[in-house]
Amino acid sequence: MTTPASPDGGSGTPAPQNGWGEPPRYGQYAPGYGPGQQAAGVPGAGAASPQSAPQYGQGQYGQGQYGQGQYGQGQYGQQPGPGYGGPSGPLPPLAEKPGIIPLRPLSLGEIYDGAFQAVRHNPGVVLGFTTIVLAVAAAVGALLSLPLTTIFADLWGQLEDAIAAESADPADVAAMSQMSGLIPGLYGVGLGTGVTLALAAPLAVGGVALSVSESVMDKKVTMAETWRRVGPRWWFLVALGLLRGLAVVVVFLVAVAVVAGMFALDTGLGVFGIFLALAGLLVFGFWFVVRTLLMAPAMVLERQGFWGTVVRAWRLTRGVFWRMLGIYLLTYLILSFLAQIISAPISYGFGFASVMASPIVVQIGIALTTLVVALLETIFMGAVVALLYIDTRMRREGLDVQLAAATADR
């Protein structure tokens, strides 16, 4: 079967072969799933033909074919019956679990198990690539923190002078002076490393997604191949981080302007506006995170243009919002708990050292703690997000059938 080549998405290099043979590639749509198309059997496409793909979403998952004599009744992994024909005849026998996950829509436990298996299957890329990307970002953030620390030190000095002029208590002035070498550094390092790590996170998630996508087929990619396939997309991924940050800043500024306007009208109304704005920002944050969650994996695996990928990944989250939100929140809570366990000894150790040394020790401790926490969150959350992307395409586009065919053809 001849498969159309994927666009390079503006990277200047053709989409590389993924080693599966033809078909499929993650960056290609299943037959009938191209832009502006729908496959037969998908809601809105009309009746399915006898040779159509499995009809997820029209009553056949768990009925008719899946669940009645095929899926789960002794025939999964055997020669499919009529109705599963490909362009050149029946598909080969299905492989139940060629790699880290079974080739079917996943449960929560299978997603988490697959994330752990992805790290074990290819630690050199999942751990190594992520560590290199985030370490470079943290180093750039440390350099950026130097001018930021100077700015915060000037602001702190002005605050210290104001307190000294207003307060007759020498203890207040002494406390401000004691903190003048610490607080500006904390804010400077926190802001500098936080910004650069946020911008680099999509690039790291893209590398994890590539490794996970190959581990699904029981394949490994090397560090060199990972960079060859992800590197040309780095500016897409960094631009995605900028776009997310810009959207959050704009929404926050709008909320502040609305609250300020409500205070100008009435103080009580302004207080109510604060609570309303906080609730609105919380809801917006959950909604925005979920709707943009699949963009980084899609940019690496599909290799389309920037805006085309943004729109496609946005549409992929339709109809699965609440499921993805629940999985994301649960994963975030688990990682937050683990981050506290890991970061507490580092923070306490450097906090004790700061009593005996200069405040620069505390700044180094903050940067190191931030890097360790970012590594933990990016590696596991990135693997979970990559599996959510694959699971969503299996549910909505029959990607599991493509991958099963590719596995049988190897």
C-alpha positions in Angstrom: 0.0 0.0 0.0 1.3 3.4 -0.9 1.2 5.8 2.0 1.4 9.6 1.5 4.4 11.2 3.1 3.9 13.4 6.1 4.7 17.1 5.7 7.8 18.3 7.5 5.9 21.0 9.3 8.3 23.7 8.3 11.3 22.0 9.8 13.2 21.7 6.5 13.7 17.9 6.8 11.5 15.1 5.6 9.6 13.0 8.2 11.9 10.1 9.1 11.0 6.5 8.8 9.9 5.0 12.1 11.0 1.5 11.4 7.5 0.0 11.5 7.2 -0.4 7.8 4.2 0.8 5.8 1.7 1.5 7.3 1.4 3.2 9.7 3.2 6.3 11.1 1.8 8.3 14.0 2.0 11.3 11.8 -0.4 10.0 9.3 -4.1 9.7 9.6 -5.9 6.4 9.2 -7.7 5.9 5.9 -10.5 8.4 5.8 -9.3 10.4 8.8 -7.4 13.1 6.9 -8.2 16.8 7.5 -11.8 17.4 6.8 -12.6 13.7 6.4 -14.2 11.1 8.5 -14.0 7.3 8.1 -17.0 5.2 7.5 -18.5 4.1 10.8 -17.4 7.3 12.7 -20.3 9.4 14.0 -21.4 11.7 11.3 -20.0 9.7 8.4 -23.0 7.6 7.6 -23.2 3.8 7.3 -20.1 1.7 7.4 -19.0 -0.4 4.5 -18.1 -4.1 5.0 -14.4 -3.2 4.7 -14.4 -0.3 7.1 -12.2 -0.1 10.2 -13.6 -1.1 13.7 -16.4 1.3 14.5 -15.4 2.8 17.9 -18.3 5.0 19.0 -21.2 3.5 17.1 -22.3 0.7 19.3 -19.9 -1.9 18.0 -17.2 -1.6 20.7 -18.6 -4.1 23.2 -21.3 -5.3 20.7 -21.6 -7.1 17.4 -17.9 -7.7 16.6 -15.9 -6.5 19.7 -17.2 -8.4 22.7 -19.3 -11.0 20.8 -17.1 -13.7 19.5 -14.1 -11.6 18.8 -12.8 -9.2 21.4 -12.4 -10.9 24.8 -13.9 -14.3 23.7 -10.9 -16.2 22.7 -10.4 -14.7 19.2 -8.4 -11.6 20.0 -5.0 -12.4 18.5 -6.5 -14.8 15.9 -7.3 -14.2 12.2 -10.1 -11.5 12.1 -13.3 -12.4 10.5 -15.1 -10.7 7.6 -15.5 -6.9 8.0 -11.9 -6.4 9.1 -10.4 -6.4 5.7 -7.7 -4.0 4.7 -7.0 -2.6 1.2 -5.5 -6.0 0.2 -7.6 -8.4 2.2 -8.0 -9.5 5.8 -5.6 -8.1 8.4 -3.0 -10.3 9.9 -3.5 -11.8 13.3 -3.7 -9.1 16.0 -0.9 -8.9 18.6 -2.4 -8.4 22.1 0.5 -6.5 23.6 3.6 -6.1 21.5 5.2 -3.5 23.7 4.4 -1.6 26.9 0.6 -1.4 26.4 -2.1 -3.6 24.8 -3.3 -2.4 21.5 -6.8 -1.3 22.5 -8.4 1.6 24.4 -6.6 1.8 27.8 -7.8 1.8 31.4 -6.3 4.1 34.0 -4.2 1.3 35.4 -2.8 0.4 32.0 -1.9 4.0 31.4 0.1 4.2 34.6 1.7 0.8 34.1 2.6 1.8 30.6 4.2 5.0 31.9 6.4 3.0 34.3 7.2 0.4 31.6 8.2 3.2 29.2 10.9 4.4 31.6 12.2 0.8 32.1 12.1 0.0 28.4 14.2 2.9 27.3 15.7 4.8 30.3 18.6 6.2 28.2 16.2 8.4 26.2 13.3 8.9 28.7 15.7 9.9 31.5 18.8 11.0 29.6 17.1 13.3 27.0 14.8 14.8 29.6 17.7 15.5 32.0 19.8 17.1 29.3 17.0 19.4 28.1 15.9 20.5 31.6 19.5 20.9 32.8 20.3 23.2 29.9 17.1 25.1 30.6 18.0 25.4 34.3 21.5 26.7 33.5 20.0 29.3 31.2 17.5 30.2 34.0 20.4 30.6 36.5 22.1 33.1 34.1 18.8 34.9 33.7 18.4 35.0 37.5 21.4 37.2 37.9 19.9 40.4 36.5 16.5 39.5 38.1 18.2 39.2 41.5 19.7 42.6 41.0 16.3 44.1 40.2 14.7 42.4 43.2 17.6 43.6 45.4 17.0 47.2 44.4 13.2 46.8 45.1 14.0 45.2 48.5 16.4 48.1 49.3 13.7 50.6 48.6 11.3 48.7 50.8 13.9 48.5 53.6 14.4 52.3 53.4 10.7 52.9 53.6 10.3 50.7 56.7 13.3 52.3 58.3 11.8 55.7 57.8 8.4 54.7 59.1 9.4 52.4 62.0 11.2 53.4 65.2 11.7 49.8 66.2 15.4 48.8 65.4 14.3 45.1 65.4 12.2 45.7 62.2 15.1 47.3 60.5 17.5 44.6 61.6 15.2 41.9 60.3 14.9 43.6 56.9 18.6 43.9 56.6 19.1 40.2 57.6 16.8 39.1 54.8 18.2 41.5 52.2 20.8 39.0 51.0 18.3 36.1 50.8 14.9 37.2 49.6 16.0 38.9 46.3 18.0 35.8 45.4 15.0 33.5 46.1 12.7 35.5 43.8 15.4 35.9 41.1 16.3 32.2 40.9 12.7 31.0 41.3 11.5 33.3 38.5 14.5 32.7 36.2 14.5 28.9 36.4 10.7 28.7 36.5 10.3 30.5 33.1 13.0 28.6 31.3 11.9 25.2 32.6 8.3 26.0 31.5 9.5 26.9 28.0 11.7 23.8 27.8 9.0 21.4 29.2 7.2 20.8 25.8 10.5 19.9 24.2 11.3 17.4 26.9 7.7 16.0 26.7 8.2 15.6 23.0 11.3 13.5 23.5 9.4 11.3 26.0 6.5 11.0 23.6 8.7 9.8 20.8 10.3 7.1 23.0 6.9 6.0 24.4 5.4 5.8 20.8 8.2 3.4 19.8 8.0 1.4 23.1 4.3 0.7 22.2 5.7 -1.3 19.3 8.5 -2.8 21.4 11.1 -0.7 19.7 13.8 1.6 21.1 15.2 4.9 19.8 18.7 6.0 20.5 19.6 9.4 21.9 20.9 10.5 18.5 17.8 9.4 16.7 15.6 11.1 19.3 17.4 14.4 18.7 17.3 13.9 14.9 13.5 13.6 15.0 12.7 16.0 17.8 15.4 18.6 17.3 14.1 20.1 14.1 10.8 20.7 15.9 12.3 22.4 18.9 11.2 25.9 18.0 7.6 24.6 17.5 7.7 23.1 21.0 9.2 26.2 22.6 6.7 28.4 20.7 4.0 26.1 22.2 5.3 27.0 25.7 5.3 30.7 24.8 1.8 30.5 23.4 0.5 28.8 26.6 2.2 31.3 28.8 0.9 34.3 26.8 -2.6 33.0 27.0 -2.4 32.6 30.8 -0.9 36.1 31.2 -3.6 37.7 29.0 -6.4 35.9 30.9 -4.8 37.0 34.2 -4.5 40.6 33.1 -8.2 40.6 32.0 -9.2 39.3 35.4 -7.2 41.9 37.2 -8.7 44.7 35.0 -12.2 43.4 35.7 -11.6 43.3 39.5 -10.1 46.8 39.4 -13.1 48.1 37.6 -15.4 46.5 40.2 -13.5 48.1 43.0 -13.8 51.5 41.3 -17.6 51.0 41.3 -17.9 49.7 44.9 -15.6 48.2 47.5 -18.0 45.4 48.4 -18.4 44.6 44.7 -14.7 44.5 44.3 -14.3 42.0 47.1 -16.9 39.8 45.5 -15.0 40.3 42.2 -11.8 38.9 43.8 -13.5 35.6 44.7 -15.2 35.5 41.3 -11.9 36.1 39.5 -10.1 33.4 41.5 -12.9 30.8 40.7 -12.8 31.8 37.1 -9.0 31.5 36.8 -9.2 28.1 38.4 -11.8 26.8 36.0 -9.9 28.4 33.1 -6.7 26.7 34.2 -8.2 23.2 34.3 -10.0 23.7 30.9 -6.9 25.2 29.2 -4.5 22.6 30.4 -6.7 19.7 29.2 -7.4 21.2 25.8 -3.7 21.8 25.1 -2.5 18.6 26.8 -2.0 16.6 23.5 -0.2 19.3 21.5 3.4 18.5 22.4 3.1 14.7 21.5 1.2 15.6 18.3 3.8 18.1 17.2 6.5 15.4 17.4 4.6 12.4 16.2 2.5 13.8 13.5 5.0 16.3 12.0 2.4 18.7 10.7 2.6 22.5 10.6 2.4 24.4 13.8 -1.1 25.8 13.6 -2.4 22.7 11.9 -1.2 20.6 14.9 -2.6 23.0 17.4 -6.0 22.8 15.9 -5.9 19.1 15.4 -4.7 18.4 19.0 -7.4 20.8 20.3 -10.1 18.8 18.4 -8.7 15.5 19.7 -9.7 16.5 23.2 -13.4 16.9 22.3 -15.6 14.4 24.0 -12.9 13.1 26.3 -12.4 16.3 28.4 -13.6 14.9 31.8 -11.7 11.6 31.5 -8.5 13.5 30.6 -9.1 16.0 33.4 -9.5 13.3 36.0 -6.4 11.4 34.9 -4.4 14.6 34.7 -5.5 15.8 38.2 -4.9 12.4 39.8 -1.4 12.2 38.2 -0.6 15.8 39.3 -1.6 15.0 42.9 0.5 11.9 43.0 3.5 13.7 41.5 3.0 16.6 43.9 3.1 14.2 46.9 6.2 12.5 45.6 7.9 15.9 44.8 7.4 17.0 48.4 9.0 13.8 49.7 12.0 14.2 47.3 12.4 18.0 47.7 12.1 18.2 51.5 15.5 16.7 52.3 17.2 18.9 49.7 15.5 22.0 50.9 16.2 21.3 54.6 19.8 20.4 53.9 20.5 23.6 52.0 18.4 25.6 54.5 20.7 24.4 57.3 23.8 25.1 55.1 22.6 28.6 54.5 22.9 29.4 58.2 26.6 28.5 58.1 27.3 29.9 54.6 26.3 32.7 52.3 22.8 33.1 50.8 24.2 31.8 47.5 24.0 28.3 48.9 20.2 28.7 49.3 19.9 29.9 45.7 21.8 26.8 44.5 19.6 24.6 46.6 16.4 26.2 45.2 17.7 25.8 41.6 18.6 22.1 42.3 15.3 21.4 44.0 13.4 23.0 41.1 15.3 20.9 38.6 14.8 17.6 40.4 11.0 18.2 40.8 10.8 19.3 37.1 12.5 16.1 36.1 10.1 13.9 38.1 7.0 15.7 36.8 8.2 15.9 33.2 9.2 12.2 32.9 6.2 10.6 34.4 3.6 13.2 33.3 5.1 13.2 29.8 4.8 9.4 29.5 1.2 9.6 30.8 0.3 12.4 28.3 1.9 10.4 25.4 -0.2 7.4 26.3 -3.3 9.6 26.5 -2.6 10.8 23.0 -2.2 7.2 21.7 -5.3 6.1 23.7 -7.4 9.0 22.3 -6.4 8.1 18.8 -7.2 4.4 19.4 -10.6 5.3 20.7 -11.4 7.9 18.0 -9.4 6.9 14.9 -8.8 3.1 15.1 -5.1 3.6 15.6 -4.9 0.3 17.4 -5.9 -1.5 14.2 -3.1 0.2 12.3 -0.5 -0.6 14.9 -1.7 -4.2 15.1 -1.3 -4.5 11.4 2.1 -3.0 11.5 3.2 -5.4 14.3 2.0 -8.4 12.4 3.9 -7.3 9.2 7.2 -7.0 11.0 
